[in-house]
Amino acid sequence: MATLGKYCRAYPLSRLRQFPGWSEKAENARKVMKQANGEMVEVTRELTGADYVYLHTDFTVTDGIFIDENIIFTDVTPEWIEFCRTFLAHEPANHEPAIHEPSIKEPRQQSEHGKAGD
């Protein structure tokens, strides 16, 4: 069963390919249905610069939202992390889900004269 990571962000592949050390495993791209010789067959999609891929909190890149499927980039180096942080402004630690706690208002206390908020 596929695993969703805590956070991922979509980027056009053209932006990630600007990293000097970029090397992708295109053979791991998602499968798509295509017609060939009158039959529908499943083939690996060809990745173009306009395709969106997903950068995860561990700085790996997948062709889909699941962290453990269709992994196309795993060469996580300090240079790659720096590229993601500076060029892409990718800071996964800043994207932890916010916990919304409703504010609880204290009831107004009455003074000895019986009026609230004196």
C-alpha positions in Angstrom: 0.0 0.0 0.0 1.3 3.4 -0.9 2.4 5.8 1.8 1.7 9.5 2.0 4.4 11.6 3.5 3.8 14.4 5.9 4.3 17.0 3.2 5.2 17.4 -0.4 5.1 20.2 -2.9 4.6 20.1 -6.6 7.1 21.7 -9.0 7.5 21.7 -12.7 10.3 19.3 -13.6 12.0 22.1 -15.6 12.8 23.9 -12.3 14.3 20.8 -10.7 16.4 20.1 -13.8 18.2 23.4 -13.2 20.1 21.8 -10.4 23.6 21.0 -11.8 23.7 17.5 -10.1 20.2 16.5 -11.3 19.8 13.0 -12.5 16.4 11.4 -12.8 15.3 7.8 -13.0 12.7 8.4 -15.8 12.0 4.6 -15.9 10.3 5.1 -12.5 7.7 7.6 -13.8 4.0 6.8 -13.4 2.4 4.4 -15.8 -0.2 5.7 -18.2 -2.6 3.9 -20.6 -1.8 4.4 -24.3 -3.3 3.0 -27.4 -1.0 0.8 -29.5 -2.1 -1.3 -32.4 -5.7 -0.9 -31.5 -5.1 -2.0 -27.9 -4.8 -0.1 -24.7 -1.4 -0.8 -23.1 0.3 0.5 -20.0 3.5 2.4 -20.6 5.8 4.5 -18.5 5.0 8.2 -19.2 7.7 10.3 -20.8 8.6 13.2 -18.5 8.8 16.6 -19.9 9.9 19.9 -18.3 6.2 20.9 -18.1 5.3 17.9 -16.0 4.8 18.4 -12.3 6.6 16.2 -9.8 6.7 16.2 -6.0 9.4 17.2 -3.7 9.1 15.6 -0.3 10.3 16.4 3.2 13.2 14.0 2.8 14.1 15.9 -0.4 13.4 13.0 -2.7 11.3 13.6 -5.8 8.5 11.4 -7.0 6.1 11.4 -10.0 3.0 11.4 -7.8 2.1 12.3 -4.2 3.2 9.0 -2.6 6.6 9.1 -0.9 7.4 5.4 -1.7 6.2 5.1 -5.3 7.5 6.4 -8.7 10.7 7.7 -7.1 12.6 9.6 -9.8 15.3 11.4 -7.7 17.1 10.1 -4.6 20.5 11.7 -4.8 20.0 13.9 -1.7 23.2 15.8 -1.0 23.9 19.0 1.0 24.1 20.8 -2.4 20.6 19.5 -3.4 19.1 20.5 -0.1 20.7 24.0 -0.4 19.3 24.3 -4.0 15.9 23.3 -2.7 16.0 25.8 0.1 17.4 28.8 -1.8 16.2 28.4 -5.4 12.9 26.7 -4.7 12.2 28.2 -1.2 11.4 24.6 0.0 11.4 24.5 3.8 9.4 21.4 4.7 9.9 21.9 8.5 7.9 25.2 8.2 5.0 23.3 6.7 3.9 21.2 9.7 0.2 21.2 10.0 -1.0 24.0 12.3 -3.2 22.8 15.1 -6.1 25.2 15.5 -7.2 25.5 19.1 -10.2 27.6 19.6 -9.7 30.4 22.1 -11.6 30.1 25.3 -12.7 33.4 26.7 -12.7 33.7 30.5 -16.1 34.7 31.9 -16.1 38.3 33.1 -16.0 38.4 36.8 -18.5 40.4 38.8 -17.4 43.1 41.2 -18.9 43.4 44.6 -21.4 45.9 43.1 -22.8 43.1 40.8 -21.7 44.7 37.5 -19.5 42.7 35.1 -16.1 44.0 34.2 -15.8 46.8 36.8 
